[in-house]
Amino acid sequence: MTHNPTAANTMKHNPDDENEVHDLIAFEDTGHCQVTPVAQFSPEVAKTITDALRAIVQAAHKSPAATTADRDGIVRAQTFEEGDVYMLDAPYDGYFADRYLMDFYDVVDRDICSRMHLHTGLRFVRMMTGPDTRIRVSSLTPFQVTNIAGVTPFQPEQFVDDLPDTPAGHRRDRHNLIVPPNSWVDMQIPRGTSHQFNAHGPHAVIDSVHPEESIETFRERMTGYKMMAQTVFLADEQPSAESCALDGLDTP
């Protein structure tokens, strides 16, 4: 196994801190996010899919059973910076993964973006968009995008800009990838690799698998199972929507 000197960046300083911020300037990603465009649908089909999945999350946030801790201490309906979340499948002894659905916020409506962050375990994320909706995915390192001739249906737009709100006298490249409307795109996120999701439009959902979620609880020595405690942020506060805008799309 190759030793990775940046692996220490992925560990929590305080294992129970749900808003821990690490030094952006010193941070280096441990890997690259691997993106796989899977399919594109008609607007009608895409809206049906995203609306059905978003409705599950919305129902969970109205359910006493989903908003109350179960016997394992897990509250299945929670709120993250990017949107409301419902844990479809919880980990258990002998199976250390769990699965979330996220109903994205529209950053234009809220006038606020999510922060760049990383996780202390690897992630698999399935992003789905409906009509008039895109997801801007960002990272501090370039994306690796699958392109199998005759199979991969499209290549997403990419561009690089300056990461906003870096400390005075410093700058970091921010690599951006756009999930277009009515699309299904998968992304594999290695442990300790920066990423940022911001949805532009009303029909966006993530179906996410966290294969190390319960392992992280032990590795980080948390006092209990806490969904947000596996996140490390690279900014103190959420920036305004201007910092993750998409030209030509962000109109009221």
N, C-alpha and C positions, 0 to 999 in steps of 0.2 A: 504494500500500500504506500502511495506517495504521500509524504508529509506535506501538509498545507499550512504555511506559516500564518495565514490569515484566518484560520479556523477559530482562533480565540475570539475574533470579532463576533461570532455567532452566539456566544454564551451570554447569559444575562448576568449583570452585576448584582441585581436584586431579583431573585427568582419569582417573587410575587408581584413585582411592579407591572401594572398594566399600561403604563405610559412611559416606559424607559426609553431614553434618547441616547444614542451613541454619537460619538464625534464624527461628523460627516467628512472632514478633511482627511482624517487618518484611515477611514474605512476603505477596504478593498473587497470587491465581490469575490466569493469563492468559486463562482462558475458563471455560466451564461444561461439565460432562459431559452428553452427550445420551444419554438412555436410551430404548430401544425395546422394549416387551414384544412378544414374537413369538408364543409359543404356550404352551399348557398341555396336559399329557398325563395319562393314567391313571397311577396309581402303578406299575403293572407295566411300562408302556412307559418311563416316566422312569427307573426303576431299571435296566432293561436298557441304556438309552443311557449313563447315567452310569457304570455298572459297566464297560461295554465300554471307554469312554475312559480311566477310571482304571486299568484293567488294562494299557493300553498304557504308561502312565507307570511303573507298578510293574514291568513287564517290563524297561523301559529301565534302571531303576536296578539291575537284576541282570545287565545285559549288559556284558561287557568292552568291546565296540565302542562302546556309548553312553556309557560312563563314562571313556573314554580320549580324549584330544585327537586329532582327525583331522588331515589334512595342512594344513588351514587354521587349526589351533589351536583348534577349537571342540569343547568337551565338551557333548554333546547332553543328557545327564542331569545336572541340577543341583538344588540345593535353595534355595528362596526362603523368606522369612518366612511366607508364606501356605500353602506346601505344596511338594511335590516337582514338578519340572518336566521335561518332555521336549520338545526342539526337533524338531518334525516336519519342518519345511522350513528349511534354512539359506539366507541370502542368498548371492548370487554376482554376478559382474560383469554389469552390465546389469539386475539385479533386486535391489533394495535391501531388500526385505521378508523377514521370517522369520515363523515360526508356532510357537507353543508350545501344549502341553497342560499343565494344572496339576491335580494331584490335591490338593484342599484338605485341610489339617488341620482337625480339629474343635477349635475353640478351647476348648470345655468340657473335653474330654479332656486337652488340653495345659495348660490354665489359663494361657494367654498369648494376647494379641492381636497382630496385625501393627501396624506403625506407619503413620501418615499419611505419604504420600510423593508424589513427582511424578517424571516422566520427562523427559529432555532431548529426546525426540521424541514424536510423537503415537502413540496406541495405538487398536486396535479390540479389544474384549473381548466374547466370547460366554459368558455365565454360564448354567449348567445345574444344576438341582437335582433330586434324587430324593425318595423318601418321607421324611417327618419331618426334612427338611433345609431350612434357609433360608440365604441369604447376606445379611449386613448390609454394605451399601456406604455409605461415608461420604466427604464432601468438605467443604472449607471454604467452598464456594459452593453455592447451590441447584442441584439437578438440573433439567434440562429434559427433560420426558417426552413422548414421542410419543403422541398420542391421535387416531387417524383413525377417525371415526365409521363403524361397521359393519365395521371391519377389526381394529383393536387389541383384543386379547382381554380385557385387564384393565388396571387401573391399580394399580401397587404402592403399598403403604403408605409414607408418608413422615412424618418428624418431625425436630425440631431439639432438640439438647441442647448442653451445654457440653463443649467439647473437654477431656478430662482432661489433667492433668499440664502445664498451661500455666505459665509462670513466674509467681512470686508477684506479685500486683498486676495481673495481666492476665487476660483471658478471650477466647475465640474461639468463635463459633457453629460447631457441627458439624452439617451437614445429612446426614440418614440416609435410606436407601431400602432396603426389604426385598424381596428376590427370594423369592417364596413357594415352597413345595414343588412339585415336579413341573412346573417352569417353565423356559422358555427366554427369556432377556432379553439383548439386545445393548446395549453401551455404547460410544460414541465419546468418547475422552479427548484433548482438545487438548494439544499440547506445553505443559509447565509448569503443568498443572492438577492440584491435589491430589486424592488418592483413597486409599481404604483398604478392603480386602476382609477380611471375617472370616466363615467358614462355621460354622454351628451345625447339627451333624448329620453323618452319615457319608457322604452321597451328594452331593458337590458337585464340579464340575469347571469349568474355564475353558478355552476354545479362543480363543487370543489371536493377533492379527496385529500385528506391529510394522513399519509401513511405512518407518520411517526408521532401522532398527537399524544397518545398516552405514554410513549417512551420518553417524550420531552419532559413530562411531569416528573419523572424519576431522574432524568439526566440533569435537569436544571434545579432539582431539589425543591420543587414547589411544595407548598403545604397542602395543596388540593388541586383539583382539576379546574383550571381557569382558561377559558377559550382565548381571551385577549393576552394572557401572560406569555404566550409563545411568540409574541410580536415584539420587535425592536424597531423603533422609529429613528429616522435620520434627519428629523426636523423637530423643533420645539412645538410649533403650532401649525394648524392647517392654514394654507394660504388661500387667497381669494381665487375666484373662478378664472380670473385673468391669467393666472399662472399655468393653467392647463387648458386654455381655450383652443378651439379649432376654427380657423378662419373659414367663413362662409357657412358655418353650421350654427354658431352660437348667437342666434337672434331670438329675442323674446317672442 
